[in-house]
Amino acid sequence: MEQLKMAAPCLFGTESIAADEFRRMGFEDVSVQNGRVLLSGGYEMLARANINSRFSERILIVVGRFKAESFTELFDNVKALEWERFIGKTDAFPVTGSSIDSCLHSIPDCQKIIKKAIVDRLSSKYKIKWFEETGAEIRIKFTALKDEFSLMIDTSGEGLHKRGYRRNSNDAPLKETLAASMCDLARIYPDTKIYDPFCGSGTILIEAALMATKRAPGLNRYFAAERYSFVPREAFREERVRAQDLIIHNAEFEAIGSDIDKSCIELTLANAKKAGVEKYVKAHITDIRDFKPEFERCVTITNPPYGERLLDVKAAEELYSIMGKRFVMEKGKKYFVISPHDDFEKIFGRPADKRRKLYNGMIKCQYFMYFRNNGDKR
């Protein structure tokens, strides 16, 4: 069976989480780099990664990696790669990419050279001079980091955080992949009871429900690779059947969201229905001042508004202080909060049992974890 080298970009701070997930999927050759995970497998594993990955942004086939300090070196190295394995006579193959700290810093020039090299390679293999590019669009991506180039094919299309359930969102949505990472760090099980007192569009609640019921996040969407002629049609079909079989249909999981904005409550419930987890998600209007978990054992995971998103800094700090009073540290209760505020713990009133650096878009945050009152030493 043909083996593919793959790369899975992910949010900074979530690389090890994504790597562990790929190992659970059955990947054996998994390694971690800054901002991405490298892995290898057959076409069925390519489909499995796209359908099941909760934490990575997309799945790329690595066609080749090399060093280039001149356009001549770039052209020769690109032309030497086996593009005919992936690109047919009528396929379109646009080129995009990035360059950081490299001699070849002009992205448009790199795009032109790479495109010309691929055309030259395919012309010699197919014995044709003109490419219609009217077939499937196979997107070529390159990265140049300190003169080290990676040439890749995007198999996902839309980013994997686009699960399909959140066409609408509130003013400051949390990325689905980040919400899933927060849930993973909080340890979500099929019988977990979870709260989010700032539920917004319901992303944390929904990602937790998907995780608790083992519902693959990409089960209800399609991927670019399904249109590629070199990918066997049965690969995605069989992996969707496998993903369906893994779903837990009668989990004891419950997710309760609250917000002061009625439109957020309506949006949360609508998004939960689109995601297929509406039976596990409830939401109601409640001010954080009245927050009180009903379950004896439960997890609170939340992304409160803060100065760089919705509120001014003073208003955000007032919320943190209220949270510190309402998030009572008692047996059975665990709390997880993401915030970019350097003095969150001081304002909240207690140091976290554990912290982890995460990025919410371009905003560097800390994920504050409170759990030791629960007897969980992690």
Secondary structure, 3 states (H helix, E strand, C coil): CCCEEEEEEECCCCHHHHHHHHHHHCCCCCEEECCEEEEEECHHHHHHHHHHCCCECCCEEEEEEEECCCHHHHHHHHHCCCHHHCCCCCCECCEEEEEECCCCCCHHHHHHHHHHHHHHHHHHHHCCCCCCCCCCECCEEEEEECCEEEEEEECCCCCCCCCCCCCCCCCCCCCHHHHHHHHHHHCCCCCCEEEECCCCCCHHHHHHHHHHCCCCCCCCCCCHHHHCCCCCHHHHHHHHHHHHHHCCCCCCCEEEEEECCHHHHHHHHHHHHHHCCHHHEEEEECCHHHCCCCCCCEEEEECCCCCCCCCCHHHHHHHHHHHHHHCCCCCCEEEEEEECCCCHHHHHCCCCCEEEEEEECCEEEEEEEECHHHCCCC
